[in-house]
Amino acid sequence: MKVEVPLYKESENYIKETFSRYTESKELPFSLKLDNCIIHMYPHSDTYDENGELNGYVDALFFRAHIYDLKNKVVYKSEIHDAIFAEANCQIKYFKDMSTMVHFERPIEIVMGRAIHVMNV
């Protein structure tokens, strides 16, 4: 099932303006401590490979993650993940570019692995 949502010009401008505020980090630390961040999840590939081997959760897709540090205006990009385990309060929404957006408003620590672990600080 492929879903497309037509966007108005205002929404297209909002996407461009939002992403233009951030500088991409050249490094992706194993652990990040952030005061306020948003993780965008972009579907990437199946967790089954071409040989039928399962390499992640059976009910999930692998995704790329873009982690936005709202305070310092930095984005960290990583791939390939199959889950986010959040022990912190968050809001989950669809962003206008069709990514799933997970917003953490309080200080957290993110630990990167096949799954992304988010803990309160």
C-alpha positions as CSV (number, residue, x, y, z in Angstrom):
1,M,0.0,0.0,0.0
2,K,1.5,3.3,-1.1
3,V,0.1,6.5,0.5
4,E,0.5,9.9,-1.0
5,V,-0.7,13.1,0.5
6,P,-0.9,16.2,-1.7
7,L,0.7,19.2,0.0
8,Y,-0.2,22.9,-0.5
9,K,2.6,25.4,-1.4
10,E,2.6,26.7,2.2
11,S,3.4,23.2,3.5
12,E,6.2,22.7,0.9
13,N,7.7,26.0,2.0
14,Y,7.4,25.0,5.7
15,I,9.4,21.8,5.0
16,K,12.2,23.7,3.2
17,E,12.4,26.4,5.8
18,T,12.4,24.0,8.7
19,F,15.2,21.8,7.3
20,S,17.3,24.8,6.3
21,R,17.7,25.8,9.9
22,Y,19.9,22.8,10.7
23,T,23.5,21.9,10.1
24,E,24.3,18.2,9.5
25,S,26.8,16.8,11.9
26,K,29.8,15.0,10.3
27,E,29.9,12.6,13.3
28,L,27.3,10.3,14.8
29,P,28.2,9.6,18.5
30,F,27.1,6.3,20.0
31,S,25.4,8.3,22.8
32,L,23.7,11.8,22.6
33,K,22.4,13.9,25.4
34,L,19.9,16.4,24.2
35,D,17.5,18.8,26.0
36,N,14.8,18.9,23.3
37,C,14.9,16.8,20.1
38,I,12.9,15.3,17.3
39,I,13.6,12.0,15.6
40,H,12.3,11.7,12.0
41,M,11.9,8.0,10.9
42,Y,12.1,7.3,7.1
43,P,11.3,3.8,5.9
44,H,14.3,2.2,4.2
45,S,13.9,-1.6,3.6
46,D,12.4,-4.8,4.7
47,T,13.9,-6.7,7.7
48,Y,14.0,-9.8,5.5
49,D,16.8,-9.9,3.0
50,E,16.8,-11.3,-0.5
51,N,17.6,-14.8,0.9
52,G,14.6,-14.8,3.2
53,E,16.7,-14.3,6.3
54,L,15.2,-12.1,9.0
55,N,17.7,-9.4,10.3
56,G,15.3,-7.4,12.4
57,Y,11.8,-7.4,13.9
58,V,9.4,-9.5,11.8
59,D,6.7,-6.8,12.0
60,A,8.9,-3.8,11.2
61,L,10.8,-2.1,8.4
62,F,14.3,-0.8,8.7
63,F,14.4,3.0,8.8
64,R,16.8,5.9,8.6
65,A,16.8,8.2,11.5
66,H,17.4,12.0,11.4
67,I,17.8,13.3,15.0
68,Y,17.2,17.0,15.3
69,D,18.9,18.8,18.2
70,L,16.4,21.7,18.5
71,K,18.6,23.8,20.9
72,N,21.8,23.7,18.9
73,K,20.2,23.4,15.4
74,V,22.2,20.3,14.5
75,V,20.9,17.2,12.7
76,Y,22.5,13.7,13.1
77,K,21.7,11.2,10.4
78,S,21.9,7.4,10.9
79,E,20.7,4.2,9.4
80,I,19.6,1.2,9.7
81,H,17.3,0.8,12.7
82,D,14.2,-1.3,13.3
83,A,12.8,0.2,16.5
84,I,12.8,3.1,19.0
85,F,12.6,2.1,22.7
86,A,11.5,5.2,24.5
87,E,11.6,5.4,28.3
88,A,10.8,9.1,28.0
89,N,7.6,11.0,27.3
90,C,7.1,11.9,23.7
91,Q,4.7,13.0,21.0
92,I,4.4,11.0,17.8
93,K,3.1,12.7,14.6
94,Y,3.6,12.5,10.8
95,F,5.7,15.3,9.5
96,K,4.7,16.9,6.2
97,D,7.5,15.0,4.3
98,M,5.7,11.7,5.3
99,S,8.3,10.8,8.0
100,T,7.2,9.6,11.4
101,M,8.2,12.3,13.9
102,V,8.9,11.5,17.5
103,H,9.3,14.6,19.7
104,F,11.1,14.5,23.1
105,E,10.7,17.9,24.9
106,R,12.6,17.1,28.1
107,P,16.3,16.2,28.6
108,I,17.1,12.7,27.3
109,E,19.9,10.4,26.4
110,I,19.9,8.5,23.1
111,V,22.0,5.4,22.6
112,M,22.4,4.2,19.1
113,G,22.3,0.5,18.0
114,R,20.1,-1.5,15.7
115,A,17.3,-0.1,17.9
116,I,17.5,3.5,19.2
117,H,17.1,3.6,23.0
118,V,15.8,6.9,24.5
119,M,16.1,7.4,28.3
120,N,15.2,10.3,30.6
121,V,18.3,12.1,32.0
